[in-house]
């Protein structure tokens, strides 16, 4: 039996309106998103808790 290392490629998304950053590795427990919650798993009707911008107003940050 061999052990396979799994490397997670966590991404960060930035609100283009207020600059708030969503980090998949950290999640957003206050919003109900556990650490490791992928951006795709966040509901499309979710909005930025700081400025109420829509999910579509977040951009993927360069790695």
mmCIF file of the N, C-alpha and C atoms, coordinates in Angstrom:
data_MODEL
# 
_entry.id   MODEL 
# 
loop_
_atom_site.group_PDB 
_atom_site.id 
_atom_site.type_symbol 
_atom_site.label_atom_id 
_atom_site.label_alt_id 
_atom_site.label_comp_id 
_atom_site.label_asym_id 
_atom_site.label_entity_id 
_atom_site.label_seq_id 
_atom_site.pdbx_PDB_ins_code 
_atom_site.Cartn_x 
_atom_site.Cartn_y 
_atom_site.Cartn_z 
_atom_site.occupancy 
_atom_site.B_iso_or_equiv 
_atom_site.pdbx_formal_charge 
_atom_site.auth_seq_id 
_atom_site.auth_comp_id 
_atom_site.auth_asym_id 
_atom_site.auth_atom_id 
_atom_site.pdbx_PDB_model_num 
ATOM 1   N N  . UNK A 1 1  ? 0.846   -1.185 0.000  1.00 0.00 ? 1  UNK A N  1 
ATOM 2   C CA . UNK A 1 1  ? 0.000   0.000  0.000  1.00 0.00 ? 1  UNK A CA 1 
ATOM 3   C C  . UNK A 1 1  ? 0.885   1.240  0.000  1.00 0.00 ? 1  UNK A C  1 
ATOM 4   N N  . UNK A 1 2  ? 0.566   2.171  -0.860 1.00 0.00 ? 2  UNK A N  1 
ATOM 5   C CA . UNK A 1 2  ? 1.344   3.406  -0.921 1.00 0.00 ? 2  UNK A CA 1 
ATOM 6   C C  . UNK A 1 2  ? 0.503   4.580  -0.440 1.00 0.00 ? 2  UNK A C  1 
ATOM 7   N N  . UNK A 1 3  ? 1.177   5.576  0.048  1.00 0.00 ? 3  UNK A N  1 
ATOM 8   C CA . UNK A 1 3  ? 0.511   6.782  0.524  1.00 0.00 ? 3  UNK A CA 1 
ATOM 9   C C  . UNK A 1 3  ? 0.632   7.844  -0.555 1.00 0.00 ? 3  UNK A C  1 
ATOM 10  N N  . UNK A 1 4  ? -0.489  8.448  -0.891 1.00 0.00 ? 4  UNK A N  1 
ATOM 11  C CA . UNK A 1 4  ? -0.499  9.484  -1.915 1.00 0.00 ? 4  UNK A CA 1 
ATOM 12  C C  . UNK A 1 4  ? -0.740  10.826 -1.240 1.00 0.00 ? 4  UNK A C  1 
ATOM 13  N N  . UNK A 1 5  ? 0.147   11.746 -1.474 1.00 0.00 ? 5  UNK A N  1 
ATOM 14  C CA . UNK A 1 5  ? -0.016  13.094 -0.915 1.00 0.00 ? 5  UNK A CA 1 
ATOM 15  C C  . UNK A 1 5  ? -1.021  13.861 -1.770 1.00 0.00 ? 5  UNK A C  1 
ATOM 16  N N  . UNK A 1 6  ? -1.958  14.480 -1.115 1.00 0.00 ? 6  UNK A N  1 
ATOM 17  C CA . UNK A 1 6  ? -2.959  15.278 -1.819 1.00 0.00 ? 6  UNK A CA 1 
ATOM 18  C C  . UNK A 1 6  ? -2.648  16.742 -1.573 1.00 0.00 ? 6  UNK A C  1 
ATOM 19  N N  . UNK A 1 7  ? -2.439  17.453 -2.643 1.00 0.00 ? 7  UNK A N  1 
ATOM 20  C CA . UNK A 1 7  ? -2.155  18.885 -2.523 1.00 0.00 ? 7  UNK A CA 1 
ATOM 21  C C  . UNK A 1 7  ? -3.391  19.660 -2.953 1.00 0.00 ? 7  UNK A C  1 
ATOM 22  N N  . UNK A 1 8  ? -3.876  20.482 -2.062 1.00 0.00 ? 8  UNK A N  1 
ATOM 23  C CA . UNK A 1 8  ? -5.040  21.299 -2.388 1.00 0.00 ? 8  UNK A CA 1 
ATOM 24  C C  . UNK A 1 8  ? -4.564  22.597 -3.019 1.00 0.00 ? 8  UNK A C  1 
ATOM 25  N N  . UNK A 1 9  ? -5.243  22.972 -4.032 1.00 0.00 ? 9  UNK A N  1 
ATOM 26  C CA . UNK A 1 9  ? -4.938  24.234 -4.686 1.00 0.00 ? 9  UNK A CA 1 
ATOM 27  C C  . UNK A 1 9  ? -6.043  25.217 -4.313 1.00 0.00 ? 9  UNK A C  1 
ATOM 28  N N  . UNK A 1 10 ? -5.891  25.820 -3.149 1.00 0.00 ? 10 UNK A N  1 
ATOM 29  C CA . UNK A 1 10 ? -6.908  26.754 -2.670 1.00 0.00 ? 10 UNK A CA 1 
ATOM 30  C C  . UNK A 1 10 ? -6.806  28.054 -3.447 1.00 0.00 ? 10 UNK A C  1 
ATOM 31  N N  . UNK A 1 11 ? -7.948  28.632 -3.722 1.00 0.00 ? 11 UNK A N  1 
ATOM 32  C CA . UNK A 1 11 ? -7.993  29.890 -4.472 1.00 0.00 ? 11 UNK A CA 1 
ATOM 33  C C  . UNK A 1 11 ? -8.559  30.999 -3.592 1.00 0.00 ? 11 UNK A C  1 
ATOM 34  N N  . UNK A 1 12 ? -8.283  32.217 -4.015 1.00 0.00 ? 12 UNK A N  1 
ATOM 35  C CA . UNK A 1 12 ? -8.820  33.395 -3.334 1.00 0.00 ? 12 UNK A CA 1 
ATOM 36  C C  . UNK A 1 12 ? -9.560  34.243 -4.365 1.00 0.00 ? 12 UNK A C  1 
ATOM 37  N N  . UNK A 1 13 ? -10.658 34.837 -3.911 1.00 0.00 ? 13 UNK A N  1 
ATOM 38  C CA . UNK A 1 13 ? -11.477 35.693 -4.759 1.00 0.00 ? 13 UNK A CA 1 
ATOM 39  C C  . UNK A 1 13 ? -11.620 37.045 -4.080 1.00 0.00 ? 13 UNK A C  1 
ATOM 40  N N  . UNK A 1 14 ? -11.531 38.109 -4.867 1.00 0.00 ? 14 UNK A N  1 
ATOM 41  C CA . UNK A 1 14 ? -11.577 39.471 -4.339 1.00 0.00 ? 14 UNK A CA 1 
ATOM 42  C C  . UNK A 1 14 ? -12.816 40.200 -4.850 1.00 0.00 ? 14 UNK A C  1 
ATOM 43  N N  . UNK A 1 15 ? -13.526 40.858 -3.944 1.00 0.00 ? 15 UNK A N  1 
ATOM 44  C CA . UNK A 1 15 ? -14.674 41.683 -4.326 1.00 0.00 ? 15 UNK A CA 1 
ATOM 45  C C  . UNK A 1 15 ? -14.143 42.920 -5.044 1.00 0.00 ? 15 UNK A C  1 
ATOM 46  N N  . UNK A 1 16 ? -14.588 43.138 -6.276 1.00 0.00 ? 16 UNK A N  1 
ATOM 47  C CA . UNK A 1 16 ? -14.086 44.284 -7.041 1.00 0.00 ? 16 UNK A CA 1 
ATOM 48  C C  . UNK A 1 16 ? -14.676 45.605 -6.549 1.00 0.00 ? 16 UNK A C  1 
ATOM 49  N N  . UNK A 1 17 ? -15.700 45.529 -5.714 1.00 0.00 ? 17 UNK A N  1 
ATOM 50  C CA . UNK A 1 17 ? -16.324 46.742 -5.193 1.00 0.00 ? 17 UNK A CA 1 
ATOM 51  C C  . UNK A 1 17 ? -15.628 47.247 -3.933 1.00 0.00 ? 17 UNK A C  1 
ATOM 52  N N  . UNK A 1 18 ? -15.357 46.337 -2.981 1.00 0.00 ? 18 UNK A N  1 
ATOM 53  C CA . UNK A 1 18 ? -14.800 46.790 -1.697 1.00 0.00 ? 18 UNK A CA 1 
ATOM 54  C C  . UNK A 1 18 ? -13.445 46.173 -1.340 1.00 0.00 ? 18 UNK A C  1 
ATOM 55  N N  . UNK A 1 19 ? -13.001 45.177 -2.107 1.00 0.00 ? 19 UNK A N  1 
ATOM 56  C CA . UNK A 1 19 ? -11.694 44.579 -1.849 1.00 0.00 ? 19 UNK A CA 1 
ATOM 57  C C  . UNK A 1 19 ? -11.690 43.428 -0.856 1.00 0.00 ? 19 UNK A C  1 
ATOM 58  N N  . UNK A 1 20 ? -12.851 43.037 -0.358 1.00 0.00 ? 20 UNK A N  1 
ATOM 59  C CA . UNK A 1 20 ? -12.930 41.908 0.567  1.00 0.00 ? 20 UNK A CA 1 
ATOM 60  C C  . UNK A 1 20 ? -12.441 40.637 -0.130 1.00 0.00 ? 20 UNK A C  1 
ATOM 61  N N  . UNK A 1 21 ? -11.704 39.802 0.579  1.00 0.00 ? 21 UNK A N  1 
ATOM 62  C CA . UNK A 1 21 ? -11.140 38.589 -0.016 1.00 0.00 ? 21 UNK A CA 1 
ATOM 63  C C  . UNK A 1 21 ? -11.774 37.351 0.604  1.00 0.00 ? 21 UNK A C  1 
ATOM 64  N N  . UNK A 1 22 ? -12.238 36.455 -0.261 1.00 0.00 ? 22 UNK A N  1 
ATOM 65  C CA . UNK A 1 22 ? -12.710 35.135 0.179  1.00 0.00 ? 22 UNK A CA 1 
ATOM 66  C C  . UNK A 1 22 ? -11.601 34.139 -0.106 1.00 0.00 ? 22 UNK A C  1 
ATOM 67  N N  . UNK A 1 23 ? -11.161 33.437 0.921  1.00 0.00 ? 23 UNK A N  1 
ATOM 68  C CA . UNK A 1 23 ? -10.092 32.446 0.817  1.00 0.00 ? 23 UNK A CA 1 
ATOM 69  C C  . UNK A 1 23 ? -10.710 31.066 1.033  1.00 0.00 ? 23 UNK A C  1 
ATOM 70  N N  . UNK A 1 24 ? -10.654 30.212 0.002  1.00 0.00 ? 24 UNK A N  1 
ATOM 71  C CA . UNK A 1 24 ? -11.259 28.884 0.102  1.00 0.00 ? 24 UNK A CA 1 
ATOM 72  C C  . UNK A 1 24 ? -10.682 28.079 1.261  1.00 0.00 ? 24 UNK A C  1 
ATOM 73  N N  . UNK A 1 25 ? -9.405  28.225 1.537  1.00 0.00 ? 25 UNK A N  1 
ATOM 74  C CA . UNK A 1 25 ? -8.764  27.461 2.615  1.00 0.00 ? 25 UNK A CA 1 
ATOM 75  C C  . UNK A 1 25 ? -9.353  27.822 3.979  1.00 0.00 ? 25 UNK A C  1 
ATOM 76  N N  . UNK A 1 26 ? -9.687  29.085 4.163  1.00 0.00 ? 26 UNK A N  1 
ATOM 77  C CA . UNK A 1 26 ? -10.225 29.555 5.447  1.00 0.00 ? 26 UNK A CA 1 
ATOM 78  C C  . UNK A 1 26 ? -11.741 29.469 5.516  1.00 0.00 ? 26 UNK A C  1 
ATOM 79  N N  . UNK A 1 27 ? -12.394 29.474 4.343  1.00 0.00 ? 27 UNK A N  1 
ATOM 80  C CA . UNK A 1 27 ? -13.848 29.500 4.325  1.00 0.00 ? 27 UNK A CA 1 
ATOM 81  C C  . UNK A 1 27 ? -14.355 30.815 4.891  1.00 0.00 ? 27 UNK A C  1 
ATOM 82  N N  . UNK A 1 28 ? -15.587 30.774 5.374  1.00 0.00 ? 28 UNK A N  1 
ATOM 83  C CA . UNK A 1 28 ? -16.185 31.958 5.992  1.00 0.00 ? 28 UNK A CA 1 
ATOM 84  C C  . UNK A 1 28 ? -17.202 31.487 7.013  1.00 0.00 ? 28 UNK A C  1 
ATOM 85  N N  . UNK A 1 29 ? -16.720 31.003 8.167  1.00 0.00 ? 29 UNK A N  1 
ATOM 86  C CA . UNK A 1 29 ? -17.636 30.442 9.166  1.00 0.00 ? 29 UNK A CA 1 
ATOM 87  C C  . UNK A 1 29 ? -18.792 31.372 9.545  1.00 0.00 ? 29 UNK A C  1 
ATOM 88  N N  . UNK A 1 30 ? -18.550 32.675 9.615  1.00 0.00 ? 30 UNK A N  1 
ATOM 89  C CA . UNK A 1 30 ? -19.621 33.618 9.964  1.00 0.00 ? 30 UNK A CA 1 
ATOM 90  C C  . UNK A 1 30 ? -20.743 33.623 8.931  1.00 0.00 ? 30 UNK A C  1 
ATOM 91  N N  . UNK A 1 31 ? -20.414 33.235 7.704  1.00 0.00 ? 31 UNK A N  1 
ATOM 92  C CA . UNK A 1 31 ? -21.398 33.181 6.623  1.00 0.00 ? 31 UNK A CA 1 
ATOM 93  C C  . UNK A 1 31 ? -21.910 31.753 6.409  1.00 0.00 ? 31 UNK A C  1 
ATOM 94  N N  . UNK A 1 32 ? -21.392 30.810 7.218  1.00 0.00 ? 32 UNK A N  1 
ATOM 95  C CA . UNK A 1 32 ? -21.825 29.424 7.108  1.00 0.00 ? 32 UNK A CA 1 
ATOM 96  C C  . UNK A 1 32 ? -20.993 28.575 6.165  1.00 0.00 ? 32 UNK A C  1 
ATOM 97  N N  . UNK A 1 33 ? -19.816 29.065 5.745  1.00 0.00 ? 33 UNK A N  1 
ATOM 98  C CA . UNK A 1 33 ? -18.951 28.328 4.828  1.00 0.00 ? 33 UNK A CA 1 
ATOM 99  C C  . UNK A 1 33 ? -17.733 27.817 5.590  1.00 0.00 ? 33 UNK A C  1 
ATOM 100 N N  . UNK A 1 34 ? -17.674 26.517 5.777  1.00 0.00 ? 34 UNK A N  1 
ATOM 101 C CA . UNK A 1 34 ? -16.576 25.890 6.519  1.00 0.00 ? 34 UNK A CA 1 
ATOM 102 C C  . UNK A 1 34 ? -15.260 26.031 5.763  1.00 0.00 ? 34 UNK A C  1 
ATOM 103 N N  . UNK A 1 35 ? -14.130 25.967 6.469  1.00 0.00 ? 35 UNK A N  1 
ATOM 104 C CA . UNK A 1 35 ? -12.836 25.958 5.777  1.00 0.00 ? 35 UNK A CA 1 
ATOM 105 C C  . UNK A 1 35 ? -12.831 24.861 4.707  1.00 0.00 ? 35 UNK A C  1 
ATOM 106 N N  . UNK A 1 36 ? -12.297 25.194 3.554  1.00 0.00 ? 36 UNK A N  1 
ATOM 107 C CA . UNK A 1 36 ? -12.262 24.248 2.446  1.00 0.00 ? 36 UNK A CA 1 
ATOM 108 C C  . UNK A 1 36 ? -13.447 24.360 1.504  1.00 0.00 ? 36 UNK A C  1 
ATOM 109 N N  . UNK A 1 37 ? -14.368 25.282 1.782  1.00 0.00 ? 37 UNK A N  1 
ATOM 110 C CA . UNK A 1 37 ? -15.517 25.463 0.894  1.00 0.00 ? 37 UNK A CA 1 
ATOM 111 C C  . UNK A 1 37 ? -15.058 26.127 -0.394 1.00 0.00 ? 37 UNK A C  1 
ATOM 112 N N  . UNK A 1 38 ? -15.261 25.429 -1.497 1.00 0.00 ? 38 UNK A N  1 
ATOM 113 C CA . UNK A 1 38 ? -14.879 25.943 -2.814 1.00 0.00 ? 38 UNK A CA 1 
ATOM 114 C C  . UNK A 1 38 ? -15.839 27.041 -3.253 1.00 0.00 ? 38 UNK A C  1 
ATOM 115 N N  . UNK A 1 39 ? -15.330 27.959 -4.035 1.00 0.00 ? 39 UNK A N  1 
ATOM 116 C CA . UNK A 1 39 ? -16.112 29.083 -4.535 1.00 0.00 ? 39 UNK A CA 1 
ATOM 117 C C  . UNK A 1 39 ? -17.367 28.592 -5.254 1.00 0.00 ? 39 UNK A C  1 
ATOM 118 N N  . UNK A 1 40 ? -17.233 27.506 -6.004 1.00 0.00 ? 40 UNK A N  1 
ATOM 119 C CA . UNK A 1 40 ? -18.357 26.963 -6.756 1.00 0.00 ? 40 UNK A CA 1 
ATOM 120 C C  . UNK A 1 40 ? -19.469 26.453 -5.847 1.00 0.00 ? 40 UNK A C  1 
ATOM 121 N N  . UNK A 1 41 ? -19.151 26.154 -4.601 1.00 0.00 ? 41 UNK A N  1 
ATOM 122 C CA . UNK A 1 41 ? -20.134 25.642 -3.652 1.00 0.00 ? 41 UNK A CA 1 
ATOM 123 C C  . UNK A 1 41 ? -20.940 26.759 -2.984 1.00 0.00 ? 41 UNK A C  1 
ATOM 124 N N  . UNK A 1 42 ? -20.498 27.974 -3.123 1.00 0.00 ? 42 UNK A N  1 
ATOM 125 C CA . UNK A 1 42 ? -21.214 29.105 -2.531 1.00 0.00 ? 42 UNK A CA 1 
ATOM 126 C C  . UNK A 1 42 ? -22.402 29.434 -3.435 1.00 0.00 ? 42 UNK A C  1 
ATOM 127 N N  . UNK A 1 43 ? -23.581 29.600 -2.856 1.00 0.00 ? 43 UNK A N  1 
ATOM 128 C CA . UNK A 1 43 ? -24.772 29.861 -3.669 1.00 0.00 ? 43 UNK A CA 1 
ATOM 129 C C  . UNK A 1 43 ? -24.613 31.107 -4.551 1.00 0.00 ? 43 UNK A C  1 
ATOM 130 N N  . UNK A 1 44 ? -25.192 31.048 -5.736 1.00 0.00 ? 44 UNK A N  1 
ATOM 131 C CA . UNK A 1 44 ? -25.097 32.169 -6.676 1.00 0.00 ? 44 UNK A CA 1 
ATOM 132 C C  . UNK A 1 44 ? -25.780 33.429 -6.160 1.00 0.00 ? 44 UNK A C  1 
ATOM 133 N N  . UNK A 1 45 ? -26.751 33.279 -5.245 1.00 0.00 ? 45 UNK A N  1 
ATOM 134 C CA . UNK A 1 45 ? -27.451 34.458 -4.725 1.00 0.00 ? 45 UNK A CA 1 
ATOM 135 C C  . UNK A 1 45 ? -26.782 35.046 -3.477 1.00 0.00 ? 45 UNK A C  1 
ATOM 136 N N  . UNK A 1 46 ? -25.631 34.486 -3.085 1.00 0.00 ? 46 UNK A N  1 
ATOM 137 C CA . UNK A 1 46 ? -24.869 35.018 -1.954 1.00 0.00 ? 46 UNK A CA 1 
ATOM 138 C C  . UNK A 1 46 ? -24.322 36.390 -2.333 1.00 0.00 ? 46 UNK A C  1 
ATOM 139 N N  . UNK A 1 47 ? -24.205 37.276 -1.355 1.00 0.00 ? 47 UNK A N  1 
ATOM 140 C CA . UNK A 1 47 ? -23.638 38.603 -1.622 1.00 0.00 ? 47 UNK A CA 1 
ATOM 141 C C  . UNK A 1 47 ? -22.557 38.928 -0.593 1.00 0.00 ? 47 UNK A C  1 
ATOM 142 N N  . UNK A 1 48 ? -21.692 39.846 -0.949 1.00 0.00 ? 48 UNK A N  1 
ATOM 143 C CA . UNK A 1 48 ? -20.583 40.261 -0.099 1.00 0.00 ? 48 UNK A CA 1 
ATOM 144 C C  . UNK A 1 48 ? -21.129 40.787 1.231  1.00 0.00 ? 48 UNK A C  1 
ATOM 145 N N  . UNK A 1 49 ? -20.632 40.270 2.355  1.00 0.00 ? 49 UNK A N  1 
ATOM 146 C CA . UNK A 1 49 ? -21.129 40.734 3.648  1.00 0.00 ? 49 UNK A CA 1 
ATOM 147 C C  . UNK A 1 49 ? -20.716 42.165 3.987  1.00 0.00 ? 49 UNK A C  1 
ATOM 148 N N  . UNK A 1 50 ? -19.716 42.705 3.303  1.00 0.00 ? 50 UNK A N  1 
ATOM 149 C CA . UNK A 1 50 ? -19.277 44.074 3.591  1.00 0.00 ? 50 UNK A CA 1 
ATOM 150 C C  . UNK A 1 50 ? -19.994 45.130 2.757  1.00 0.00 ? 50 UNK A C  1 
ATOM 151 N N  . UNK A 1 51 ? -20.246 44.824 1.471  1.00 0.00 ? 51 UNK A N  1 
ATOM 152 C CA . UNK A 1 51 ? -20.814 45.864 0.601  1.00 0.00 ? 51 UNK A CA 1 
ATOM 153 C C  . UNK A 1 51 ? -22.047 45.413 -0.181 1.00 0.00 ? 51 UNK A C  1 
ATOM 154 N N  . UNK A 1 52 ? -22.464 44.173 0.011  1.00 0.00 ? 52 UNK A N  1 
ATOM 155 C CA . UNK A 1 52 ? -23.642 43.605 -0.655 1.00 0.00 ? 52 UNK A CA 1 
ATOM 156 C C  . UNK A 1 52 ? -23.482 43.397 -2.155 1.00 0.00 ? 52 UNK A C  1 
ATOM 157 N N  . UNK A 1 53 ? -22.252 43.447 -2.661 1.00 0.00 ? 53 UNK A N  1 
ATOM 158 C CA . UNK A 1 53 ? -22.028 43.155 -4.081 1.00 0.00 ? 53 UNK A CA 1 
ATOM 159 C C  . UNK A 1 53 ? -22.372 41.689 -4.332 1.00 0.00 ? 53 UNK A C  1 
ATOM 160 N N  . UNK A 1 54 ? -22.757 41.385 -5.553 1.00 0.00 ? 54 UNK A N  1 
ATOM 161 C CA . UNK A 1 54 ? -23.132 40.010 -5.878 1.00 0.00 ? 54 UNK A CA 1 
ATOM 162 C C  . UNK A 1 54 ? -21.900 39.122 -6.018 1.00 0.00 ? 54 UNK A C  1 
ATOM 163 N N  . UNK A 1 55 ? -22.130 37.830 -5.986 1.00 0.00 ? 55 UNK A N  1 
ATOM 164 C CA . UNK A 1 55 ? -21.039 36.863 -6.131 1.00 0.00 ? 55 UNK A CA 1 
ATOM 165 C C  . UNK A 1 55 ? -20.301 37.082 -7.446 1.00 0.00 ? 55 UNK A C  1 
ATOM 166 N N  . UNK A 1 56 ? -21.016 37.503 -8.473 1.00 0.00 ? 56 UNK A N  1 
ATOM 167 C CA . UNK A 1 56 ? -20.390 37.731 -9.783 1.00 0.00 ? 56 UNK A CA 1 
ATOM 168 C C  . UNK A 1 56 ? -19.439 38.927 -9.775 1.00 0.00 ? 56 UNK A C  1 
ATOM 169 N N  . UNK A 1 57 ? -19.469 39.728 -8.705 1.00 0.00 ? 57 UNK A N  1 
ATOM 170 C CA . UNK A 1 57 ? -18.560 40.868 -8.579 1.00 0.00 ? 57 UNK A CA 1 
ATOM 171 C C  . UNK A 1 57 ? -17.242 40.501 -7.896 1.00 0.00 ? 57 UNK A C  1 
ATOM 172 N N  . UNK A 1 58 ? -17.003 39.214 -7.702 1.00 0.00 ? 58 UNK A N  1 
ATOM 173 C CA . UNK A 1 58 ? -15.734 38.731 -7.161 1.00 0.00 ? 58 UNK A CA 1 
ATOM 174 C C  . UNK A 1 58 ? -14.889 38.194 -8.303 1.00 0.00 ? 58 UNK A C  1 
ATOM 175 N N  . UNK A 1 59 ? -13.597 38.476 -8.253 1.00 0.00 ? 59 UNK A N  1 
ATOM 176 C CA . UNK A 1 59 ? -12.671 37.992 -9.277 1.00 0.00 ? 59 UNK A CA 1 
ATOM 177 C C  . UNK A 1 59 ? -11.630 37.084 -8.647 1.00 0.00 ? 59 UNK A C  1 
ATOM 178 N N  . UNK A 1 60 ? -11.263 36.054 -9.401 1.00 0.00 ? 60 UNK A N  1 
ATOM 179 C CA . UNK A 1 60 ? -10.211 35.145 -8.975 1.00 0.00 ? 60 UNK A CA 1 
ATOM 180 C C  . UNK A 1 60 ? -8.899  35.909 -8.915 1.00 0.00 ? 60 UNK A C  1 
ATOM 181 N N  . UNK A 1 61 ? -8.191  35.763 -7.810 1.00 0.00 ? 61 UNK A N  1 
ATOM 182 C CA . UNK A 1 61 ? -6.898  36.431 -7.663 1.00 0.00 ? 61 UNK A CA 1 
ATOM 183 C C  . UNK A 1 61 ? -5.809  35.552 -8.265 1.00 0.00 ? 61 UNK A C  1 
ATOM 184 N N  . UNK A 1 62 ? -4.815  36.161 -8.839 1.00 0.00 ? 62 UNK A N  1 
ATOM 185 C CA . UNK A 1 62 ? -3.695  35.423 -9.429 1.00 0.00 ? 62 UNK A CA 1 
ATOM 186 C C  . UNK A 1 62 ? -2.937  34.681 -8.342 1.00 0.00 ? 62 UNK A C  1 
ATOM 187 N N  . UNK A 1 63 ? -2.474  33.510 -8.689 1.00 0.00 ? 63 UNK A N  1 
ATOM 188 C CA . UNK A 1 63 ? -1.737  32.686 -7.719 1.00 0.00 ? 63 UNK A CA 1 
ATOM 189 C C  . UNK A 1 63 ? -0.350  33.212 -7.478 1.00 0.00 ? 63 UNK A C  1 
# 
